[in-house]
Amino acid sequence: MPQHLSEPFSPEEAGKIETLRAIMRRLRTPGSGCPWDLEQTFATIAPYTIEEAYEVADAIERGNLEDLCEELGDLLLQVVFHAQMAEEAGAFRFEDVVRGISEKMVRRHPHVFGNKPVEGSEGVRGLWEKLKADERAARDGSKTESGALDGVPPALPALKRAQKLQTRAARVGFDWPDVRPVFQKIAEETDELRSELDAGSDAGRLAHELGDILFSVVNLARHLGVDAEAALQAANGRFTRRFSGVEQRLQESGKLPTDATLAEMDRLWDEVKRSDG
């Protein structure tokens, strides 16, 4: 590690985690560090941590490994940032983070690091969930089993959390045997929303019923073996791509979307959709 971080350092030094940690310590040094970095807290950095995780997922979705390398670095910086703030507070250090995850990975893979056999990925998943539940019970000092829905983070994106909650409930038998009743449930919830709308219900009631529809649609995705979050992200991508195509075609005719009629844009949308596949 170079004595002065402002001086160039070799690729070998730059590739060491200690270099990144030293940079973060320098940024967080009162008096000589970065004013912005010094002002940050766990709460202010948390949104950036979530954003960087999504950017990692985006690079993977696009199949761009060069971007993935960069985004993984940005996500690693978040871990180092949080660990540095924790060390300053006397709570834990970066080494504790690494030690904790290393021990957890060994503990949750007794079929690899021990002598507990499992069959297939489903067996591994079931064992993983059981070990997680046992760890939560031990951590809470409880000898009783925790609730089936315990441990699903409230901060997860809503679609992903809904799917996880439904999966947890299904594991203890709270689930329909096949996909057909799910379609019926979606129709039922849609009728309830329509009734509330016809009755002139307030926005709170409409949001309640709409939430039930969305939850039911996520359940449909789960029964179909589809990740609801990924499916909606893909739909967002298609919409963005196709609407941009509509804008391009309007521009070629000297128009903006605000100059076109809805019928004209709808016709162009159908054209773009056909060419988009």
Backbone as JSON, one array per atom type, in Angstrom:
{
  "sequence": "MPQHLSEPFSPEEAGKIETLRAIMRRLRTPGSGCPWDLEQTFATIAPYTIEEAYEVADAIERGNLEDLCEELGDLLLQVVFHAQMAEEAGAFRFEDVVRGISEKMVRRHPHVFGNKPVEGSEGVRGLWEKLKADERAARDGSKTESGALDGVPPALPALKRAQKLQTRAARVGFDWPDVRPVFQKIAEETDELRSELDAGSDAGRLAHELGDILFSVVNLARHLGVDAEAALQAANGRFTRRFSGVEQRLQESGKLPTDATLAEMDRLWDEVKRSDG",
  "N": [[0.84, -1.2, 0.0], [0.68, 2.18, -0.91], [2.3, 4.98, 0.67], [1.14, 7.5, 0.5], [-2.06, 8.13, -0.43], [-2.78, 9.8, -2.46], [-0.92, 9.53, -4.39], [-0.09, 7.73, -7.43], [-0.86, 4.24, -7.52], [0.11, 0.79, -7.87], [-1.43, -1.63, -10.14], [-1.57, -4.07, -8.83], [-1.59, -3.34, -6.12], [-3.91, -1.8, -6.17], [-5.8, -3.74, -6.51], [-6.26, -4.91, -4.08], [-8.22, -5.55, -1.2], [-7.59, -4.16, 1.09], [-6.56, -1.77, 0.15], [-8.82, -0.43, -0.81], [-10.2, -0.19, 1.59], [-8.44, 1.48, 2.98], [-8.65, 3.77, 1.44], [-11.31, 4.45, 1.97], [-11.13, 4.94, 4.72], [-9.53, 7.19, 4.63], [-11.21, 8.98, 3.29], [-13.1, 9.32, 5.28], [-11.81, 10.62, 7.3], [-11.77, 13.01, 9.76], [-11.37, 16.48, 9.14], [-9.41, 16.19, 7.09], [-10.63, 14.62, 5.26], [-13.31, 13.8, 2.92], [-15.9, 16.15, 2.74], [-18.56, 15.43, 2.05], [-18.63, 12.6, 2.31], [-18.04, 12.41, 5.02], [-20.34, 13.39, 6.16], [-22.2, 11.41, 5.92], [-24.49, 8.8, 7.0], [-25.62, 5.57, 8.25], [-28.28, 5.49, 7.51], [-28.48, 7.42, 5.46], [-26.86, 6.37, 3.51], [-28.0, 3.94, 2.9], [-30.06, 4.02, 0.79], [-28.41, 4.29, -1.48], [-27.06, 1.88, -1.4], [-29.08, 0.05, -2.0], [-29.72, 0.97, -4.56], [-27.32, 0.45, -5.94], [-27.29, -2.34, -5.86], [-29.44, -2.9, -7.55], [-28.38, -1.9, -9.92], [-26.37, -3.72, -10.37], [-27.96, -5.96, -10.9], [-29.18, -5.04, -13.22], [-27.02, -4.88, -15.03], [-26.46, -7.57, -15.27], [-28.85, -8.47, -16.41], [-28.67, -7.22, -18.88], [-26.57, -8.56, -19.89], [-24.0, -7.57, -19.88], [-20.86, -7.91, -19.11], [-18.67, -6.32, -18.62], [-19.76, -3.97, -17.58], [-20.92, -5.2, -15.37], [-18.69, -5.89, -13.81], [-17.83, -3.34, -13.02], [-20.11, -2.43, -11.63], [-20.3, -4.28, -9.55], [-18.07, -3.52, -8.13], [-18.93, -0.99, -7.26], [-20.98, -1.85, -5.58], [-19.51, -3.3, -3.7], [-18.11, -1.2, -2.55], [-20.14, -0.05, -1.05], [-20.47, -1.91, 1.03], [-17.99, -1.69, 2.29], [-18.14, 0.98, 3.05], [-20.31, 1.03, 4.9], [-19.23, -0.71, 6.83], [-16.99, 0.74, 7.66], [-18.19, 2.98, 8.9], [-19.46, 1.64, 10.97], [-17.27, 0.64, 12.37], [-16.15, 3.03, 13.26], [-18.11, 3.72, 15.05], [-17.73, 1.83, 16.94], [-19.05, -0.56, 16.77], [-18.81, -2.86, 14.97], [-16.34, -4.44, 12.82], [-14.9, -4.5, 9.48], [-13.68, -6.98, 9.18], [-15.26, -8.51, 10.86], [-17.61, -8.63, 9.44], [-16.81, -10.16, 7.21], [-15.96, -12.48, 8.52], [-18.37, -13.3, 9.69], [-20.04, -13.91, 7.44], [-18.56, -15.9, 6.24], [-18.52, -17.94, 8.18], [-21.26, -18.4, 8.29], [-21.83, -19.37, 5.69], [-20.45, -21.8, 5.68], [-21.77, -23.07, 7.82], [-24.36, -23.25, 6.81], [-24.11, -25.01, 4.77], [-23.9, -27.88, 5.32], [-23.94, -30.16, 3.85], [-21.86, -29.9, 2.16], [-19.59, -29.05, 3.63], [-19.79, -30.71, 5.74], [-21.24, -33.75, 6.89], [-23.87, -34.14, 6.08], [-26.17, -35.38, 4.05], [-27.99, -34.26, 1.12], [-30.61, -34.15, -1.35], [-30.53, -32.93, -4.51], [-31.32, -29.53, -5.73], [-33.68, -28.62, -4.56], [-33.72, -29.95, -2.14], [-31.51, -28.76, -0.96], [-32.43, -26.13, -0.78], [-34.57, -26.4, 1.01], [-33.19, -27.31, 3.3], [-31.58, -25.08, 3.77], [-33.49, -23.1, 4.44], [-34.52, -24.21, 6.8], [-32.27, -24.18, 8.45], [-31.87, -21.44, 8.58], [-34.19, -20.68, 9.99], [-33.72, -22.01, 12.4], [-31.47, -20.62, 13.26], [-32.54, -18.06, 13.63], [-34.3, -18.58, 15.75], [-32.5, -19.35, 17.73], [-31.05, -17.0, 17.98], [-32.99, -15.27, 18.92], [-33.41, -16.3, 21.34], [-35.38, -18.16, 21.71], [-37.09, -21.23, 22.11], [-39.07, -22.19, 20.64], [-40.54, -22.74, 17.39], [-40.18, -20.24, 14.89], [-42.49, -17.91, 13.3], [-43.93, -18.7, 10.1], [-43.67, -16.65, 8.27], [-41.77, -15.02, 9.27], [-38.78, -13.12, 9.08], [-38.84, -12.29, 6.45], [-37.78, -9.58, 4.78], [-39.16, -6.37, 5.37], [-38.31, -4.26, 3.8], [-37.9, -5.12, 1.24], [-38.49, -4.9, -2.35], [-41.91, -4.44, -3.27], [-43.23, -6.38, -4.97], [-41.41, -8.51, -4.96], [-41.32, -9.09, -2.23], [-43.97, -9.85, -1.77], [-44.07, -12.22, -3.26], [-42.21, -13.78, -1.89], [-43.44, -13.95, 0.63], [-45.75, -15.4, -0.04], [-44.59, -17.78, -0.93], [-43.42, -18.71, 1.41], [-45.73, -19.14, 2.96], [-46.9, -21.13, 1.42], [-45.21, -23.27, 1.85], [-45.98, -24.26, 4.3], [-48.38, -25.32, 3.72], [-50.43, -23.52, 3.07], [-51.91, -22.88, 0.43], [-53.16, -22.92, -2.95], [-53.97, -25.88, -4.84], [-53.43, -25.88, -7.58], [-53.07, -23.76, -10.53], [-55.55, -22.8, -11.43], [-57.56, -21.85, -9.48], [-56.34, -19.47, -8.83], [-56.67, -17.73, -10.99], [-59.42, -17.38, -10.73], [-59.45, -16.05, -8.29], [-58.19, -13.63, -8.96], [-60.1, -12.58, -10.72], [-62.21, -12.29, -8.93], [-61.17, -10.38, -7.12], [-60.85, -8.26, -8.9], [-63.52, -7.72, -9.57], [-64.37, -6.79, -7.09], [-62.91, -4.42, -6.85], [-64.05, -3.01, -8.98], [-66.65, -2.73, -8.04], [-66.25, -1.08, -5.81], [-65.36, 1.19, -7.12], [-67.6, 1.85, -8.66], [-69.27, 2.49, -6.56], [-68.29, 4.84, -5.75], [-66.21, 4.99, -3.92], [-63.58, 6.1, -1.66], [-60.11, 7.07, -2.26], [-58.5, 5.54, -0.6], [-59.9, 3.11, -0.18], [-59.99, 2.19, -2.82], [-57.27, 1.86, -3.32], [-56.75, -0.18, -1.51], [-58.22, -2.36, -2.58], [-57.0, -2.54, -5.07], [-54.45, -3.25, -4.3], [-54.96, -5.84, -3.4], [-55.54, -7.08, -5.84], [-53.06, -6.88, -7.15], [-51.5, -8.43, -5.41], [-52.68, -10.91, -5.82], [-52.08, -11.31, -8.52], [-49.32, -11.56, -8.34], [-49.28, -13.97, -7.01], [-50.23, -15.6, -9.04], [-48.04, -15.45, -10.77], [-46.16, -16.79, -9.21], [-47.25, -19.39, -9.13], [-46.96, -20.0, -11.78], [-44.29, -20.25, -11.96], [-42.79, -18.0, -12.38], [-40.74, -15.17, -11.87], [-42.06, -12.46, -10.36], [-41.12, -9.81, -10.01], [-39.0, -9.67, -11.86], [-40.45, -10.15, -14.19], [-42.1, -7.89, -14.37], [-40.15, -5.92, -14.56], [-39.1, -6.61, -17.05], [-41.33, -6.05, -18.62], [-41.47, -3.31, -18.22], [-39.15, -2.61, -19.57], [-39.84, -3.36, -22.2], [-41.96, -1.6, -22.67], [-40.65, 0.88, -22.48], [-38.84, 0.67, -24.64], [-40.6, 0.36, -26.83], [-42.22, 2.65, -26.68], [-40.3, 4.57, -27.11], [-39.79, 3.95, -29.73], [-42.18, 4.78, -30.88], [-41.98, 7.54, -30.42], [-39.74, 8.07, -32.02], [-40.71, 7.53, -34.6], [-42.68, 9.46, -34.8], [-41.06, 11.71, -34.66], [-39.7, 11.47, -37.05], [-41.66, 12.23, -38.78], [-41.83, 14.83, -38.21], [-43.08, 15.51, -35.81], [-44.01, 15.85, -32.31], [-44.85, 13.84, -29.42], [-46.83, 15.28, -28.06], [-48.02, 16.61, -30.11], [-49.41, 14.75, -31.52], [-52.36, 12.72, -32.04], [-54.2, 10.53, -29.84], [-55.13, 8.29, -31.2], [-53.4, 8.22, -33.37], [-50.93, 7.77, -32.12], [-51.5, 5.3, -31.0], [-51.78, 3.71, -33.26], [-49.17, 3.81, -34.27], [-47.9, 2.6, -32.13], [-48.84, -0.04, -32.35], [-47.58, -0.73, -34.75], [-44.86, -0.56, -34.03], [-44.83, -2.49, -32.05], [-45.36, -4.82, -33.51], [-43.05, -4.99, -35.06], [-41.22, -5.25, -33.08], [-41.58, -7.72, -31.98]],
  "CA": [[0.0, 0.0, 0.0], [1.49, 3.39, -0.94], [2.19, 5.78, 1.88], [0.22, 8.59, 0.24], [-3.09, 7.64, -1.34], [-2.92, 10.7, -3.6], [0.04, 9.12, -5.4], [-0.52, 6.55, -8.18], [-0.39, 2.96, -7.0], [0.16, -0.25, -8.89], [-2.64, -2.44, -10.28], [-1.59, -5.11, -7.79], [-2.04, -2.7, -4.88], [-5.3, -1.37, -6.36], [-6.68, -4.9, -6.47], [-6.36, -5.44, -2.72], [-9.32, -4.98, -0.42], [-7.03, -3.22, 2.06], [-6.43, -0.47, -0.5], [-10.16, 0.18, -0.79], [-10.51, 0.17, 2.98], [-7.62, 2.63, 3.32], [-9.27, 4.91, 0.76], [-12.51, 4.82, 2.72], [-10.71, 5.55, 5.98], [-9.05, 8.53, 4.31], [-12.39, 9.8, 2.99], [-13.86, 9.54, 6.51], [-10.94, 11.22, 8.31], [-12.17, 14.4, 10.04], [-10.39, 17.52, 8.88], [-8.73, 16.04, 5.8], [-11.42, 13.76, 4.39], [-14.3, 14.4, 2.03], [-17.04, 16.65, 3.52], [-19.79, 14.67, 1.78], [-18.5, 11.27, 2.93], [-18.07, 12.57, 6.48], [-21.71, 13.7, 6.6], [-23.11, 10.29, 5.7], [-24.84, 7.87, 8.07], [-26.18, 4.32, 7.72], [-29.59, 5.78, 6.9], [-28.35, 8.17, 4.2], [-26.17, 5.54, 2.54], [-28.83, 2.78, 2.57], [-30.65, 4.08, -0.56], [-27.38, 4.04, -2.49], [-26.78, 0.45, -1.37], [-30.16, -0.6, -2.76], [-29.58, 1.38, -5.96], [-26.18, -0.27, -6.54], [-27.7, -3.73, -6.06], [-30.26, -2.92, -8.75], [-27.53, -1.69, -11.07], [-25.74, -5.02, -10.61], [-28.97, -6.79, -11.56], [-29.39, -4.51, -14.57], [-25.89, -5.3, -15.86], [-26.65, -9.01, -15.53], [-29.97, -8.59, -17.34], [-28.2, -6.79, -20.2], [-25.49, -9.45, -20.3], [-22.79, -6.77, -20.05], [-19.96, -8.31, -18.03], [-17.79, -5.19, -18.3], [-20.53, -3.15, -16.64], [-21.1, -5.98, -14.15], [-17.47, -5.73, -13.03], [-17.85, -2.0, -12.42], [-21.22, -2.32, -10.67], [-19.93, -5.07, -8.37], [-17.17, -2.66, -7.37], [-19.75, 0.01, -6.58], [-21.69, -2.51, -4.48], [-18.5, -3.59, -2.68], [-17.85, 0.06, -1.85], [-21.2, 0.14, -0.06], [-20.15, -2.76, 2.17], [-16.85, -1.09, 2.96], [-18.61, 2.24, 3.64], [-21.08, 0.7, 6.11], [-18.32, -1.3, 7.81], [-16.16, 1.82, 8.21], [-19.0, 3.75, 9.85], [-19.68, 0.79, 12.14], [-16.01, 0.61, 13.13], [-16.04, 4.32, 13.94], [-19.07, 3.72, 16.15], [-17.36, 0.79, 17.89], [-20.04, -1.64, 16.69], [-18.14, -4.02, 14.38], [-15.35, -4.08, 11.82], [-15.02, -5.2, 8.2], [-13.3, -8.38, 9.42], [-16.41, -9.18, 11.47], [-18.55, -8.89, 8.34], [-16.27, -11.29, 6.44], [-16.0, -13.68, 9.37], [-19.76, -13.72, 9.85], [-20.59, -14.55, 6.25], [-17.8, -17.14, 6.01], [-19.04, -18.95, 9.11], [-22.63, -18.71, 7.9], [-21.83, -20.21, 4.49], [-20.04, -23.16, 6.08], [-22.82, -23.6, 8.67], [-25.57, -23.54, 6.03], [-23.8, -26.01, 3.74], [-23.36, -29.09, 5.95], [-23.83, -31.2, 2.82], [-20.58, -29.68, 1.49], [-18.52, -28.97, 4.61], [-20.02, -31.69, 6.79], [-21.64, -35.08, 6.41], [-25.33, -34.19, 6.03], [-26.52, -35.49, 2.63], [-29.26, -33.74, 0.61], [-30.84, -34.55, -2.74], [-30.93, -31.89, -5.45], [-31.39, -28.14, -5.3], [-34.83, -28.45, -3.67], [-33.28, -30.39, -0.82], [-30.62, -27.72, -0.45], [-33.25, -24.97, -0.42], [-35.29, -26.73, 2.23], [-32.23, -27.33, 4.4], [-31.17, -23.69, 3.99], [-34.56, -22.41, 5.16], [-34.6, -24.77, 8.15], [-31.13, -23.67, 9.2], [-32.14, -20.02, 8.84], [-35.19, -20.61, 11.05], [-33.06, -22.41, 13.65], [-30.59, -19.53, 13.66], [-33.37, -16.99, 14.17], [-34.81, -19.01, 17.05], [-31.39, -19.3, 18.68], [-30.7, -15.6, 18.18], [-34.05, -14.63, 19.71], [-33.48, -16.97, 22.63], [-36.64, -18.9, 21.78], [-37.01, -22.66, 21.8], [-40.2, -22.54, 19.77], [-40.33, -22.39, 15.99], [-40.64, -18.9, 14.53], [-43.58, -17.91, 12.35], [-43.54, -19.04, 8.73], [-43.38, -15.44, 7.5], [-40.71, -14.26, 9.93], [-37.5, -13.02, 8.37], [-38.97, -11.71, 5.11], [-37.53, -8.16, 5.06], [-40.17, -5.4, 4.9], [-37.73, -3.29, 2.86], [-37.82, -5.68, -0.11], [-39.48, -4.38, -3.29], [-43.21, -5.01, -2.93], [-43.52, -7.6, -5.71], [-40.54, -9.58, -4.49], [-41.73, -9.46, -0.88], [-45.23, -10.59, -1.88], [-43.79, -13.57, -3.74], [-41.55, -14.51, -0.8], [-44.44, -14.25, 1.65], [-46.6, -16.48, -0.55], [-43.79, -19.0, -0.96], [-43.3, -19.17, 2.8], [-47.03, -19.67, 3.37], [-47.14, -22.37, 0.68], [-44.39, -24.34, 2.43], [-46.69, -24.86, 5.43], [-49.65, -25.85, 3.24], [-51.44, -22.51, 2.78], [-51.75, -22.63, -0.99], [-54.05, -23.66, -3.83], [-53.27, -27.03, -5.42], [-52.98, -25.6, -8.95], [-53.17, -22.36, -10.92], [-56.89, -22.38, -11.81], [-58.21, -20.98, -8.5], [-55.69, -18.15, -8.79], [-57.38, -16.92, -11.98], [-60.71, -17.05, -10.14], [-59.21, -15.05, -7.25], [-57.92, -12.36, -9.64], [-61.39, -12.09, -11.21], [-62.97, -11.88, -7.74], [-60.61, -9.12, -6.63], [-61.14, -7.24, -9.9], [-64.93, -7.37, -9.39], [-64.48, -6.0, -5.86], [-62.42, -3.07, -7.16], [-65.04, -2.37, -9.84], [-67.77, -2.38, -7.17], [-65.85, 0.09, -5.02], [-65.3, 2.32, -8.05], [-68.99, 2.21, -8.97], [-69.88, 3.05, -5.36], [-67.69, 6.14, -5.45], [-65.37, 4.87, -2.73], [-62.44, 7.01, -1.64], [-58.84, 6.54, -2.8], [-57.99, 4.52, 0.3], [-60.57, 1.84, -0.47], [-59.56, 1.75, -4.14], [-55.9, 1.37, -3.18], [-56.85, -1.46, -0.8], [-58.66, -3.4, -3.52], [-55.97, -2.69, -6.1], [-53.39, -4.02, -3.67], [-55.37, -7.26, -3.4], [-55.37, -7.57, -7.21], [-51.63, -7.04, -7.4], [-51.04, -9.58, -4.62], [-53.18, -12.11, -6.49], [-51.31, -11.48, -9.75], [-48.02, -12.11, -7.92], [-49.53, -15.38, -6.71], [-50.28, -16.26, -10.34], [-46.66, -15.57, -11.23], [-45.51, -17.86, -8.43], [-47.76, -20.69, -9.6], [-46.43, -20.24, -13.13], [-42.85, -20.37, -11.87], [-42.23, -16.77, -12.93], [-40.38, -14.14, -10.9], [-42.93, -11.32, -10.66], [-40.31, -8.6, -10.12], [-38.29, -9.72, -13.14], [-41.44, -10.05, -15.27], [-42.51, -6.49, -14.49], [-38.99, -5.19, -15.08], [-39.04, -6.87, -18.49], [-42.43, -5.31, -19.22], [-41.02, -1.91, -18.22], [-38.18, -2.48, -20.65], [-40.56, -3.4, -23.48], [-42.72, -0.35, -22.82], [-39.68, 1.95, -22.76], [-38.32, 0.47, -25.99], [-41.65, 0.58, -27.82], [-42.64, 4.05, -26.68], [-39.22, 5.3, -27.78], [-40.02, 3.73, -31.16], [-43.27, 5.67, -31.28], [-41.42, 8.9, -30.47], [-38.85, 8.17, -33.18], [-41.52, 7.59, -35.82], [-43.3, 10.79, -34.83], [-40.01, 12.67, -34.98], [-39.42, 11.37, -38.49], [-42.72, 12.96, -39.5], [-41.8, 16.21, -37.75], [-44.01, 15.72, -34.71], [-43.75, 15.41, -30.95], [-46.03, 13.13, -28.89], [-47.87, 16.24, -27.7], [-48.68, 17.07, -31.34], [-50.13, 13.63, -32.13], [-53.57, 12.26, -31.38], [-54.07, 9.22, -29.21], [-55.33, 7.28, -32.24], [-52.17, 8.15, -34.17], [-49.89, 7.1, -31.32], [-51.91, 3.91, -30.83], [-51.46, 3.04, -34.52], [-47.71, 3.66, -34.31], [-47.56, 1.61, -31.09], [-49.08, -1.37, -32.93], [-46.54, -0.96, -35.74], [-43.61, -0.82, -33.31], [-44.98, -3.77, -31.35], [-45.21, -5.9, -34.48], [-41.64, -5.08, -35.46], [-40.44, -5.58, -31.88], [-41.72, -9.16, -31.72]],
  "C": [[0.87, 1.24, 0.0], [1.28, 4.22, 0.32], [1.18, 6.9, 1.71], [-0.79, 8.14, -0.81], [-3.28, 8.56, -2.54], [-1.95, 10.35, -4.71], [-0.49, 7.91, -6.16], [-0.02, 5.28, -7.51], [-0.62, 1.88, -8.03], [-1.17, -0.99, -9.0], [-2.74, -3.52, -9.22], [-2.08, -4.54, -6.47], [-3.51, -2.29, -4.99], [-6.27, -2.53, -6.24], [-6.85, -5.51, -5.09], [-7.49, -4.76, -1.96], [-8.81, -3.98, 0.59], [-6.84, -1.83, 1.45], [-7.76, 0.27, -0.48], [-10.52, 0.62, 0.61], [-9.71, 1.39, 3.42], [-8.17, 3.9, 2.66], [-10.49, 5.39, 1.53], [-12.15, 5.46, 4.05], [-10.25, 6.99, 5.74], [-10.22, 9.46, 4.03], [-13.16, 10.18, 4.25], [-13.01, 10.16, 7.62], [-11.34, 12.67, 8.54], [-11.03, 15.37, 9.76], [-9.73, 17.42, 7.53], [-9.51, 15.18, 4.82], [-12.38, 14.53, 3.52], [-15.51, 14.87, 2.85], [-18.3, 15.84, 3.32], [-19.74, 13.31, 2.47], [-18.59, 11.36, 4.45], [-19.47, 12.83, 7.0], [-22.63, 12.48, 6.58], [-23.31, 9.44, 6.96], [-25.35, 6.58, 7.43], [-27.46, 4.61, 6.95], [-29.44, 6.49, 5.56], [-27.68, 7.34, 3.12], [-27.04, 4.37, 2.07], [-29.48, 2.87, 1.19], [-29.64, 3.83, -1.67], [-27.04, 2.55, -2.55], [-27.82, -0.32, -2.19], [-30.02, -0.29, -4.25], [-28.44, 0.61, -6.64], [-26.53, -1.74, -6.77], [-28.56, -3.87, -7.32], [-29.42, -2.72, -10.0], [-26.72, -2.95, -11.4], [-26.71, -5.92, -11.37], [-29.21, -6.34, -13.0], [-28.26, -4.94, -15.51], [-26.0, -6.77, -16.22], [-27.76, -9.21, -16.56], [-29.54, -8.22, -18.76], [-27.08, -7.67, -20.73], [-24.18, -8.71, -20.53], [-21.84, -7.04, -18.89], [-18.97, -7.2, -17.66], [-18.48, -4.26, -17.31], [-20.72, -3.88, -15.32], [-19.9, -5.83, -13.23], [-17.47, -4.39, -12.31], [-18.93, -1.89, -11.34], [-20.96, -3.14, -9.41], [-18.96, -4.28, -7.49], [-17.93, -1.6, -6.6], [-20.49, -0.6, -5.39], [-20.72, -2.86, -3.35], [-18.17, -2.34, -1.87], [-18.9, 0.3, -0.77], [-20.93, -0.68, 1.2], [-19.02, -2.14, 2.98], [-17.27, 0.2, 3.68], [-19.36, 1.95, 4.95], [-20.17, 0.16, 7.2], [-17.44, -0.23, 8.45], [-16.94, 2.64, 9.23], [-19.25, 2.95, 11.12], [-18.43, 0.72, 13.01], [-15.82, 1.91, 13.9], [-16.96, 4.39, 15.15], [-18.75, 2.66, 17.2], [-18.3, -0.39, 17.87], [-19.43, -2.93, 16.14], [-17.17, -3.53, 13.32], [-15.59, -4.88, 10.54], [-14.7, -6.69, 8.37], [-14.45, -9.17, 10.03], [-17.46, -9.52, 10.41], [-18.11, -10.12, 7.56], [-16.34, -12.57, 7.25], [-17.42, -14.21, 9.49], [-20.3, -14.45, 8.64], [-19.85, -15.85, 5.95], [-18.33, -18.25, 6.9], [-20.45, -19.37, 8.73], [-22.68, -19.64, 6.69], [-21.42, -21.65, 4.81], [-21.16, -23.83, 6.88], [-24.05, -24.02, 7.87], [-25.32, -24.5, 4.87], [-23.18, -27.26, 4.37], [-23.22, -30.25, 4.97], [-22.54, -31.06, 2.03], [-19.43, -29.74, 2.49], [-18.69, -29.95, 5.76], [-20.41, -33.02, 6.18], [-23.15, -35.24, 6.39], [-25.77, -34.23, 4.57], [-27.87, -34.84, 2.31], [-29.37, -34.17, -0.85], [-31.34, -33.35, -3.54], [-31.04, -30.51, -4.85], [-32.58, -27.88, -4.37], [-34.48, -28.88, -2.26], [-32.38, -29.36, -0.17], [-31.43, -26.53, 0.03], [-34.01, -25.22, 0.88], [-34.39, -26.73, 3.45], [-31.81, -25.91, 4.78], [-32.22, -22.95, 4.82], [-34.68, -22.91, 6.59], [-33.46, -24.23, 9.02], [-31.3, -22.19, 9.53], [-33.13, -19.87, 9.99], [-34.58, -20.98, 12.4], [-32.16, -21.3, 14.17], [-31.39, -18.37, 14.25], [-33.87, -17.33, 15.56], [-33.71, -18.92, 18.11], [-31.01, -17.86, 19.0], [-31.72, -14.89, 19.06], [-34.19, -15.26, 21.1], [-34.75, -17.76, 22.82], [-36.43, -20.35, 21.4], [-38.14, -23.11, 20.89], [-39.88, -22.11, 18.35], [-40.87, -21.0, 15.71], [-41.77, -19.02, 13.51], [-43.08, -18.15, 10.93], [-43.13, -17.81, 7.93], [-42.28, -14.59, 8.12], [-39.45, -14.23, 9.06], [-37.61, -12.54, 6.95], [-38.86, -10.2, 5.27], [-38.61, -7.24, 4.53], [-39.64, -4.45, 3.84], [-37.59, -3.84, 1.45], [-38.79, -4.95, -1.04], [-40.8, -5.14, -3.12], [-43.52, -6.31, -3.65], [-42.7, -8.77, -5.2], [-40.95, -10.04, -3.1], [-43.03, -10.27, -0.91], [-44.96, -12.03, -2.29], [-43.11, -14.4, -2.66], [-42.54, -14.88, 0.3], [-45.33, -15.42, 1.21], [-45.86, -17.8, -0.58], [-43.65, -19.58, 0.43], [-44.61, -19.8, 3.27], [-47.31, -21.01, 2.69], [-46.37, -23.54, 1.29], [-45.07, -25.01, 3.63], [-48.11, -25.26, 5.04], [-50.72, -24.84, 2.91], [-51.29, -22.09, 1.32], [-52.81, -23.42, -1.76], [-53.28, -24.78, -4.51], [-52.76, -26.8, -6.83], [-53.32, -24.15, -9.28], [-54.6, -21.89, -11.16], [-57.61, -21.51, -10.77], [-57.6, -19.59, -8.42], [-56.34, -17.21, -9.8], [-58.73, -16.48, -11.42], [-60.55, -15.95, -9.08], [-58.95, -13.68, -7.87], [-59.23, -11.75, -10.14], [-62.23, -11.57, -10.05], [-62.48, -10.53, -7.22], [-60.88, -7.97, -7.6], [-62.6, -6.77, -9.78], [-65.11, -6.49, -8.15], [-63.99, -4.57, -6.09], [-63.45, -2.32, -8.0], [-66.25, -1.92, -9.0], [-67.46, -1.13, -6.34], [-65.82, 1.35, -5.89], [-66.7, 2.8, -8.38], [-69.68, 2.87, -7.79], [-69.3, 4.41, -4.99], [-66.81, 6.13, -4.23], [-64.14, 5.78, -2.83], [-61.17, 6.29, -2.12], [-58.27, 5.44, -1.92], [-58.58, 3.15, 0.03], [-60.12, 1.3, -1.82], [-58.14, 1.19, -4.09], [-55.87, 0.01, -2.49], [-57.19, -2.59, -1.78], [-57.63, -3.62, -4.63], [-54.79, -3.49, -5.57], [-53.7, -5.51, -3.66], [-55.22, -7.86, -4.8], [-53.9, -7.84, -7.5], [-51.07, -8.25, -6.66], [-51.47, -10.89, -5.28], [-52.42, -12.38, -7.79], [-49.91, -12.02, -9.44], [-48.17, -13.6, -7.61], [-49.62, -16.19, -8.01], [-48.87, -16.48, -10.88], [-45.95, -16.71, -10.51], [-45.95, -19.23, -8.89], [-47.24, -21.04, -10.99], [-44.91, -20.42, -13.13], [-42.13, -19.16, -12.44], [-41.89, -15.82, -11.79], [-41.15, -12.87, -11.24], [-42.14, -10.03, -10.84], [-39.61, -8.55, -11.47], [-39.26, -9.57, -14.31], [-41.88, -8.61, -15.47], [-41.37, -5.62, -15.0], [-38.88, -5.38, -16.59], [-40.14, -6.11, -19.22], [-42.1, -3.82, -19.28], [-40.06, -1.66, -19.38], [-38.85, -2.47, -22.02], [-41.31, -2.1, -23.72], [-41.79, 0.8, -23.19], [-39.19, 1.87, -24.2], [-39.38, 0.82, -27.04], [-42.12, 2.02, -27.85], [-41.57, 4.93, -27.33], [-39.34, 5.15, -29.3], [-41.13, 4.6, -31.7], [-42.76, 7.1, -31.41], [-40.53, 9.09, -31.69], [-39.64, 8.31, -34.47], [-42.24, 8.93, -35.92], [-42.27, 11.86, -35.21], [-39.67, 12.66, -36.47], [-40.46, 12.09, -39.33], [-42.83, 14.4, -39.01], [-42.73, 16.51, -36.6], [-43.41, 15.3, -33.36], [-44.98, 14.65, -30.47], [-47.17, 14.08, -28.54], [-48.61, 16.78, -28.92], [-49.58, 16.0, -31.96], [-51.41, 13.31, -31.36], [-53.32, 10.89, -30.75], [-54.21, 8.11, -30.25], [-54.07, 7.12, -33.08], [-51.07, 7.43, -33.41], [-50.22, 5.63, -31.13], [-51.58, 3.1, -32.09], [-49.95, 2.8, -34.63], [-47.24, 2.63, -33.29], [-47.73, 0.2, -31.67], [-48.01, -1.71, -33.96], [-45.22, -1.34, -35.05], [-43.67, -2.18, -32.64], [-44.81, -4.93, -32.3], [-43.76, -6.07, -34.89], [-40.75, -5.5, -34.29], [-40.51, -7.07, -31.57], [-42.27, -9.46, -30.36]]
}
